[in-house]
Amino acid sequence: MQTLCKILSFTVAKVDHTNHDCLLVAFMTHGEDNGILSAYDHIFKSDEVFERFKSDRVPSLAGKPKIFLFQACRGKRLEESVPTLSSEIMDTTDSVPVRSFILPSTADFLFVYSSMEGHYSWRHPEKGSWFIQDLCKELNKDARTKDILSIVTNTLRRVAYTRFSSTPTRADMNRRQQMPVFSSTLTRFLYFE
Protein backbone atom coordinates (compact mmCIF):
# COMPACT_ATOMS: atom_id res chain seq x y z
CA MET A 1 0.00 0.00 0.00
CA GLN A 2 2.87 2.39 0.66
CA THR A 3 3.91 2.15 -2.99
CA LEU A 4 0.31 2.59 -4.12
CA CYS A 5 -0.20 5.58 -1.80
CA LYS A 6 3.02 7.17 -3.03
CA ILE A 7 2.03 6.73 -6.67
CA LEU A 8 -1.46 8.12 -6.08
CA SER A 9 -0.48 10.92 -3.70
CA PHE A 10 2.86 12.05 -5.03
CA THR A 11 2.60 11.24 -8.71
CA VAL A 12 -0.95 11.08 -10.04
CA ALA A 13 -2.51 13.58 -7.61
CA LYS A 14 0.39 16.05 -7.94
CA VAL A 15 0.53 16.08 -11.75
CA ASP A 16 -0.82 19.15 -13.50
CA HIS A 17 -3.90 17.76 -15.27
CA THR A 18 -4.68 21.01 -17.11
CA ASN A 19 -4.15 19.38 -20.50
CA HIS A 20 -5.94 16.14 -19.58
CA ASP A 21 -9.64 15.55 -20.23
CA CYS A 22 -10.21 13.02 -17.45
CA LEU A 23 -8.56 10.62 -15.02
CA LEU A 24 -9.15 6.85 -15.01
CA VAL A 25 -7.64 4.57 -12.35
CA ALA A 26 -8.35 0.82 -12.25
CA PHE A 27 -7.80 -1.37 -9.18
CA MET A 28 -7.70 -5.12 -9.79
CA THR A 29 -7.11 -6.71 -6.42
CA HIS A 30 -8.68 -8.60 -3.52
CA GLY A 31 -11.34 -7.05 -1.34
CA GLU A 32 -13.66 -7.56 1.61
CA ASP A 33 -16.69 -5.88 3.22
CA ASN A 34 -16.81 -2.14 3.94
CA GLY A 35 -14.59 -1.03 1.06
CA ILE A 36 -11.52 -2.90 2.33
CA LEU A 37 -9.01 -3.61 -0.46
CA SER A 38 -5.56 -5.13 -0.36
CA ALA A 39 -2.48 -4.36 -2.43
CA TYR A 40 0.90 -5.98 -1.89
CA ASP A 41 -0.30 -7.36 1.45
CA HIS A 42 -1.33 -3.90 2.67
CA ILE A 43 -4.92 -2.99 3.47
CA PHE A 44 -6.65 0.23 2.37
CA LYS A 45 -10.21 1.50 1.91
CA SER A 46 -11.68 2.51 -1.42
CA ASP A 47 -12.89 5.85 -0.02
CA GLU A 48 -9.27 6.81 0.76
CA VAL A 49 -8.73 6.97 -2.99
CA PHE A 50 -11.64 9.39 -3.40
CA GLU A 51 -10.25 11.79 -0.81
CA ARG A 52 -6.93 12.13 -2.66
CA PHE A 53 -8.57 13.38 -5.86
CA LYS A 54 -11.24 15.81 -4.65
CA SER A 55 -11.05 19.09 -6.54
CA ASP A 56 -9.88 21.03 -3.49
CA ARG A 57 -6.80 18.76 -3.39
CA VAL A 58 -6.19 18.47 -7.15
CA PRO A 59 -7.48 21.75 -8.63
CA SER A 60 -6.37 20.85 -12.17
CA LEU A 61 -8.99 18.04 -12.14
CA ALA A 62 -11.86 20.36 -11.12
CA GLY A 63 -14.77 19.93 -13.50
CA LYS A 64 -13.14 16.89 -15.12
CA PRO A 65 -14.32 13.29 -14.82
CA LYS A 66 -12.42 11.12 -12.35
CA ILE A 67 -13.22 7.45 -12.97
CA PHE A 68 -12.26 4.68 -10.55
CA LEU A 69 -12.83 1.03 -11.44
CA PHE A 70 -12.68 -1.55 -8.66
CA GLN A 71 -12.39 -5.21 -9.68
CA ALA A 72 -12.43 -6.88 -6.28
CA CYS A 73 -14.72 -8.87 -4.04
CA ARG A 74 -16.71 -6.71 -1.64
CA GLY A 75 -17.61 -9.55 0.71
CA LYS A 76 -18.42 -13.24 0.73
CA ARG A 77 -22.17 -13.22 0.02
CA LEU A 78 -23.22 -14.92 -3.19
CA GLU A 79 -25.73 -13.27 -5.51
CA GLU A 80 -28.99 -15.19 -5.85
CA SER A 81 -30.66 -15.74 -9.22
CA VAL A 82 -34.27 -14.59 -9.59
CA PRO A 83 -36.33 -15.29 -12.74
CA THR A 84 -38.15 -12.32 -14.28
CA LEU A 85 -40.99 -12.15 -16.77
CA SER A 86 -40.28 -8.80 -18.38
CA SER A 87 -38.46 -5.55 -17.93
CA GLU A 88 -38.95 -2.05 -19.24
CA ILE A 89 -36.16 0.37 -19.93
CA MET A 90 -36.79 4.09 -19.60
CA ASP A 91 -34.41 6.64 -21.03
CA THR A 92 -34.59 10.32 -20.13
CA THR A 93 -31.98 12.99 -20.49
CA ASP A 94 -32.08 16.64 -19.54
CA SER A 95 -29.38 19.03 -20.55
CA VAL A 96 -28.97 22.44 -18.97
CA PRO A 97 -26.27 24.64 -20.51
CA VAL A 98 -24.22 26.55 -17.94
CA ARG A 99 -21.49 29.05 -18.80
CA SER A 100 -20.00 30.04 -15.43
CA PHE A 101 -20.19 27.79 -12.41
CA ILE A 102 -18.74 26.73 -9.09
CA LEU A 103 -18.66 23.00 -8.38
CA PRO A 104 -18.50 21.05 -5.13
CA SER A 105 -15.15 19.33 -4.58
CA THR A 106 -16.95 15.98 -4.82
CA ALA A 107 -18.33 16.65 -8.32
CA ASP A 108 -17.41 14.63 -11.40
CA PHE A 109 -16.50 11.29 -9.85
CA LEU A 110 -17.52 7.89 -11.19
CA PHE A 111 -16.93 4.80 -9.08
CA VAL A 112 -17.61 1.44 -10.71
CA TYR A 113 -17.44 -1.72 -8.60
CA SER A 114 -17.46 -5.28 -9.92
CA SER A 115 -20.00 -6.37 -7.28
CA MET A 116 -22.46 -5.02 -4.72
CA GLU A 117 -21.18 -4.24 -1.22
CA GLY A 118 -20.77 -7.47 0.72
CA HIS A 119 -20.81 -9.70 -2.36
CA TYR A 120 -18.41 -12.00 -4.16
CA SER A 121 -16.83 -11.01 -7.48
CA TRP A 122 -16.44 -13.86 -9.96
CA ARG A 123 -13.65 -14.61 -12.43
CA HIS A 124 -12.91 -17.24 -15.04
CA PRO A 125 -9.66 -19.17 -14.33
CA GLU A 126 -8.17 -18.34 -17.74
CA LYS A 127 -10.14 -15.35 -19.05
CA GLY A 128 -10.21 -13.29 -15.85
CA SER A 129 -12.98 -11.35 -14.18
CA TRP A 130 -16.49 -11.32 -15.63
CA PHE A 131 -16.77 -7.59 -14.99
CA ILE A 132 -13.51 -6.61 -16.71
CA GLN A 133 -14.22 -8.94 -19.66
CA ASP A 134 -17.64 -7.40 -20.22
CA LEU A 135 -16.48 -3.82 -19.63
CA CYS A 136 -13.78 -4.34 -22.27
CA LYS A 137 -16.37 -5.76 -24.70
CA GLU A 138 -18.63 -2.74 -24.19
CA LEU A 139 -15.75 -0.26 -24.50
CA ASN A 140 -14.50 -1.93 -27.69
CA LYS A 141 -18.01 -1.88 -29.13
CA ASP A 142 -19.25 1.57 -28.10
CA ALA A 143 -16.45 3.77 -26.69
CA ARG A 144 -16.60 6.20 -29.62
CA THR A 145 -20.39 6.43 -29.86
CA LYS A 146 -21.85 6.17 -26.33
CA ASP A 147 -21.24 8.05 -23.09
CA ILE A 148 -19.49 6.30 -20.21
CA LEU A 149 -22.64 5.86 -18.09
CA SER A 150 -24.38 4.09 -20.98
CA ILE A 151 -21.33 1.87 -21.43
CA VAL A 152 -21.21 1.09 -17.71
CA THR A 153 -24.97 0.41 -17.63
CA ASN A 154 -24.64 -1.96 -20.59
CA THR A 155 -21.75 -3.68 -18.79
CA LEU A 156 -23.89 -4.12 -15.68
CA ARG A 157 -26.69 -5.55 -17.83
CA ARG A 158 -24.33 -7.93 -19.65
CA VAL A 159 -22.87 -9.27 -16.37
CA ALA A 160 -26.31 -9.58 -14.73
CA TYR A 161 -28.07 -11.22 -17.67
CA THR A 162 -25.39 -13.49 -19.12
CA ARG A 163 -23.03 -14.62 -16.36
CA PHE A 164 -23.60 -17.64 -14.12
CA SER A 165 -21.07 -19.56 -12.06
CA SER A 166 -20.51 -23.16 -13.08
CA THR A 167 -19.26 -25.21 -10.16
CA PRO A 168 -21.38 -28.40 -10.21
CA THR A 169 -19.27 -30.02 -7.49
CA ARG A 170 -20.10 -27.15 -5.11
CA ALA A 171 -23.86 -26.68 -4.95
CA ASP A 172 -23.52 -23.57 -2.76
CA MET A 173 -21.41 -21.86 -5.46
CA ASN A 174 -23.15 -23.24 -8.57
CA ARG A 175 -25.39 -21.09 -10.81
CA ARG A 176 -24.62 -17.92 -8.86
CA GLN A 177 -24.48 -14.49 -10.39
CA GLN A 178 -22.86 -11.11 -9.87
CA MET A 179 -24.26 -7.59 -9.91
CA PRO A 180 -21.81 -4.75 -10.53
CA VAL A 181 -22.74 -1.30 -9.25
CA PHE A 182 -21.70 2.29 -9.85
CA SER A 183 -21.98 5.63 -8.12
CA SER A 184 -21.74 8.86 -10.08
CA THR A 185 -21.45 12.56 -9.44
CA LEU A 186 -20.63 13.28 -13.10
CA THR A 187 -22.09 16.61 -14.17
CA ARG A 188 -21.72 16.03 -17.91
CA PHE A 189 -21.80 13.23 -20.42
CA LEU A 190 -18.36 11.72 -21.00
CA TYR A 191 -17.42 10.36 -24.43
CA PHE A 192 -14.05 8.85 -25.36
CA GLU A 193 -12.38 9.79 -28.63
N, C-alpha and C positions, 0 to 999 in steps of 0.2 A: 504494500500500500504506500510506503514511503516514496517509491519510485513513481507510482501512479499520481500521488499527490503533488510531487515535484513537477511532473510533466504538466498536469492540469493547472496548478497554481502559478508556476514560474515560467512556463513556456506558453501554453495555449491561452491562459487567461491574461497574460501580460503582453501578448502580441497586439500590435495595432491592427485592428480588423477593419479599418476605414475602407479599404479596397476589396473587402470580402462581402459577398451577398448574404451568407448565412454560415452557421457553424453546425457540424454534424459530428457527434461522438458516439461510437458504438462500444458497448461493454458486452463481451461474451465470456461469461464466467459462471461460477456456482453461486446460488443464493438461498436464502431462508426467509422466514416470516419477517414482517415489519421492515422491509427494505434493506435487510442485511445482505451484503454481497462480499465475496472474498476474492482477493487478487494476490497471487504470490504468498499465500498463507497469511495474509493480513485481512482483517475485517474492516469494512466501511459501510456506510448507509447511503442509499441512492440520493437522499435529499441533501447530503453534503455536497454532491456534485452541483446541484441546482444553486446553492448558495454562492459558489465560486464564480458563477457566470451571470448573476443579476446585473442589470444595467448600471446600478450605482457602483459596482465593483469593476466592470469592464465597459466603460462608456462607449467605446468604439463598436460595441455590439447592440447598443440601444436602437430599438426599432427594427432589429434584424432577427430573423428566425434562428433559434437555438434548439437543435433537435438532438435528443438523447435516446438511443435505442438500448434496451436492456434485454439481452438473451440470457436468462437465468431463471432457475426455479424461484418461486416466491413462497414456498411452503411445501408440505407433503400431501395435501389433500388432492384427490383425484377428481377430475371433472366428470360428472355424470352425463349420460346421453339421454335426451328427452325427444321423443318423436313429435313432429309438428305436422299440421295439416296444410297450412298456408301461411304466407307472410306477405305483408305489403311494405313497399319501400316508398317513403316520402322524401322529396327533394325540394328544399327551399333555400334560396340564397337572397340575402339583402346586401346591398353595397351602398355605403355612405361615403362619398368623397370628402376628405378632410385635407386642408392645405397646411395648417400650422397646428401642432399638437404637443402635449406633454403626456408621456406615458408612465405608468407605474413601473418600478424596477422589475416586477415579475411578469411583464408583458412579453409576448412573442417566444414562449417556450412550448416545445412539444416533447412529451415523454411518451415513449411507446414501450410497453412491457410485453414479453412473450407469453405471460399468463396472468391471471387474476391474482390479487394478493392472497397468500396462503396456499396457492395451488402449484402443482407440479408442472414442469415444462419439458415436453417430450423431444426426443431426437432420434434420428435413424442412425444405426451404428456406422454406416459408411457415408451416408449423404449429409449428415448433420441435422441441425435443429429444424423442426417443421416450420417454425416462425421465420427463420432466416431464409430457408428455401423459398417459401411463398412470398416473402417480401421481395426477394431478388427477382422472382418471376414477374411480380406486379411492376416493379421498377423497370425491368427490361421491356415489358409490354407497353407501359403507359407513362414513363417518366417525362417524356416530351410533350404529352398532350393533356395530362390530368394534374390537378393540384395534389399536394402531398397528403392532405386529409382524405381525399378520395382514394388515393393509392393505399393508404393505411387501412381505411375502411374495407376496401376490397381484399386486402391481406387478411384482416380479421375474419371476413366472410369465408375466404378460401380455407383457412385453418379450421374454422368452426364447422363448415359443411363437408369437408373432404378428408379430414384426418381422423383416424382411429388407431389406437394402439393394437398391436397384434402380438399378444403373449399368451397363447393357448395353455401353456403349462402353469400360468399364474392367473387364476380366475379373477383375483382382486385387481389385477392390472390390465386385464384383457378388455378390448373394445371401449377403452376410455378415450376421452377427448381433451382438448385444450382450448381455452378462450383467451386470446390476447386482449389487451386493453390499452387505451391511450388517454392522456390528459393533455388538453391544449389551452394555451392562452394566446395563440396566434391571432394577430389583429388584421392579417391580410391573407389572401391566397398565396401559396408558394408553389411555383412551377420551376422545374429544373430545365436547363438548356443544354 
